[in-house]
Amino acid sequence: MGLSEDIDAVVSRLAEGLEGGARVRLEQLGSRLKELALRKVVSSNHTVMELVVASHLLSKGYEVDVEHVLAPDLVCDVYASLNGESLIVEVETGFVPPENSTDPVAYRLARELSKVARYSRYSDYFAMAVPPFHILQLPYIIFLPPEERARWGIEYFKRLVDAYYRKPPVKLEELLEAKLHYVYVVLVDTLKLIELTAREYFVTFIERPAALLWRAGWPLSELPVNEARAEALGLQAGYTGA
């Protein structure tokens, strides 16, 4: 089956758990994603996860949109609102492009951290959605409330993000003020998700693995930028400049 057929099948299964307006809205969202699929704007794994998240939020009474425009150059995966409060959910599948085969962890960390910083300021609440086989590569500091973050602690990660994302650059203030409230672990096989607070996700999936990685020397004292990216940025590999 193609992506359009996959979307139809997933919407049909998810709709069985919804009633009335929520079911109609899910079908509308499915139609929108099919249009984007025909234009090759969305990918299969990502799209199915969006639908699972959207169905979950619709079942809780949220008004939901997908591929929602936040700014001229920024589109979020799922935008929801309820009782005057907004929620943005960004889906991360864990994909690493071939050009980052020598620095996949640094790439994922920079990508995910930049997303929290760039998107969370547009809503009252912010969540990430991931499959169970991908563990978010986010530093512990981002799981702390903004008021508890030390400026010195975020500067290393600001330099790492700069090495990967400069158009537009992520500001230090955006990293200091970034907020993460929930992480949705999406089980695509059963079209279900597990909703965790950011703290619950950190303790369950990150805390102990982070200790093991630290013993293995991660994160590095110097930024692990691969040679090709360093050359493209006009940097030396291991760049540590501001």
N, C-alpha and C positions, 0 to 999 in steps of 0.2 A: 504493500500500500504506500501511497505518497503521503506527504505531510497533511494535505487537505483531508484525506480519508482518515488519517490518524486523529486529527482534530475532531472530526465528526464522531468517531468511535468513543473518544475520551469524553466529549461533551454529553453524549448519550448515557454513558455510565455514570458520570457525575450528576446529571440531572435527576437521576432516580432518587437521590437523597435530598433534593430541593423541592420546594413547593411554590406555586403561584408566581409572583413577580420575580423571585430569585431564580427560578428555572428559566423564565423568559430572558432575563438579563444575561444568564450564562450562555444561552444560545446566541444572543446578540454579540457577546464577547468572542464566542467561537467564530462567528461569521467575520468579525473584524480581523481576527488572527488569520483566517483563511485568505482574506484579501492580501494581507501582508506577506503570507507565505507565497502566494502567486507572484508577488513582486520580489521574492527572495530577500525580504527584510528581516525575517525571523528564522530561527533554526528549530529543528524538531525537539530535541531534549529540552531546550529552554522553554519552548512554547507549551509543552505538556505540563511542565512545572508551574508555569504561569496560571494555567487553567485550574490546577489543583489548589493553588493558593487562592485564586479568585473564588472558587466554589466554597472553600472553607470560610472566607470572609462573608460571602453572601449568606451562608447558613447562619451567621452570627448577626445578621441584620445590617451589614454595611452596604453602602452604595459603592460600587466597584467599577473601575475602568482599567484597561490594560494599554500599554504603550502610550502612556499619558504624557503630554507635553508640559514640562515645568518651565522651560525657558527656551529661547530660540535654538540653543545648542545642547539642550538637555531633555531627554525623554526617559521616564522611569518605567519599570516593568509593570508594576501594579500600584494603583492609587486608590485608596479607600477612605470613606468618611462615615462617621457615625456620631450623632449627638453633638455636632459642631466641632468635632476633632478629626484630624486627618492622620492617615497612616500611609507610608510609602514602603513597599517591599521590593527589594532588588534580588533577582535570581542569579545565583552563581553556580555553574555546573562543574567548575574546577578545570576547565579546558586551558591548556597551555599551548600556544602556537609554536611551530617548529623552530622559529628563530630564537626561542627562549629555552631550548632544550638543555643548555648548560647553566641556566640560572632560573629554574622553574619556581623555586620557593620564593626567591626575591621578587620575581614577576608577580606571583599570586599575592604576596603581601602588599606590594605597591598598588596593584589593581584594587584589591578589596578595601584597603585603607583609604584610597582615593575616593572610592564609591561612598563610603560612610561619610567622609568629609564633604563631598560635593552634593549628595542627595539629601542628607538628613536635615539640612537647614530649611528645606521646603515643606516640612510637615511637623506635626506635633509629636508623632511617634515614627520610629524607623526600625525596619526589620530586614534581615537577610534570609533568603531561602536557599537551602543547599540539599543535595542528595546525601544519604548517609555515608557514602564512600568518599566524600570530599570534606575535609576538616578545614574550616576557615583559617587562613594564615594571618590572623590579626594579633597584634601585640597586646599584652595584658592591659596596657595603659588605656586602650580604647574601650575596655569594659568597665572602666571607672567612670563615675559621674564627672562631667566636665570640670566642676569646681574642685575636684580632687586631683586633677592632673598637674604635674609639674612641667613648667615650660622646658626645662632642660631635658626631661625625659622624652619629649616628643620631637626634639630637634633632629635626632638621629633618623627617625622615620620620615621626617620632612625631607631630608637629603635623599633618602632612598626613593621616595615618591617622585622627587624632582628628576631623578635619573631616568624615569620611565614616562612621566607625564608632565609636559610643559605647555601643552596647547589645549585648554588653558592650564596654567600652573595652579596647584593647590596651595592656598595660603596657609601660613602657620596658624593664623587665627581660626581658620576653618577646621584644622586638626584639633586645636585646643577646645573648640566648641562642638565638635562632632558628637552625635549621640546614637547609641545603639540600644534599643529596648528589648527586641525579641529576635530569636533565630528559629526559623521553621525548618525542621528536618523533613524533607518531602520523600515519601515512599511511593515512587511512581508506579511500581508493580501493583500496588493495592489502591492507588489513587487516594492515599491518606497522608496526613502530615502530623508531626509531633510539634506542638508549640511550646517553646522554652523561653524563659526570660534570658536576657543576655548573661546574667550571673549563673543561671542553671547550665547554660551551654558551656560557659567557660570552665566551670567545675567538672562537668561531665566529659567534655571532649578535648579540652585544651590544657588544663592545669598540669596534669601529670605528663602528658606528651611534651609539653614545653620544657619541663625539668629535664627530660631525657635529651631533648634537642640541645639544651644549654650545655649539658655535659659533652656533647659532640661538637661544641664550638659554634652553635647558632643562637642568636645572630652574630655575624662576624663583626669584629671591631672596625673593619673597613667594608665599604659597600660592595657587594658581589655583582658588579655590572659586567656582563660578558663583553668580549673584545669588540664584536660588531657594534653593539649599542654604545660602548664607550667611544669608538671612532665616530659614530654618527653624531654623538653629542659633543665631540671635541674634547673628550675627557680621557684620562688614563684609567685603565681597569683598576678597580679599588678606590675610585673617586670618593673623597671625603669632604670636598669643598662645600660651601654654603650654596 
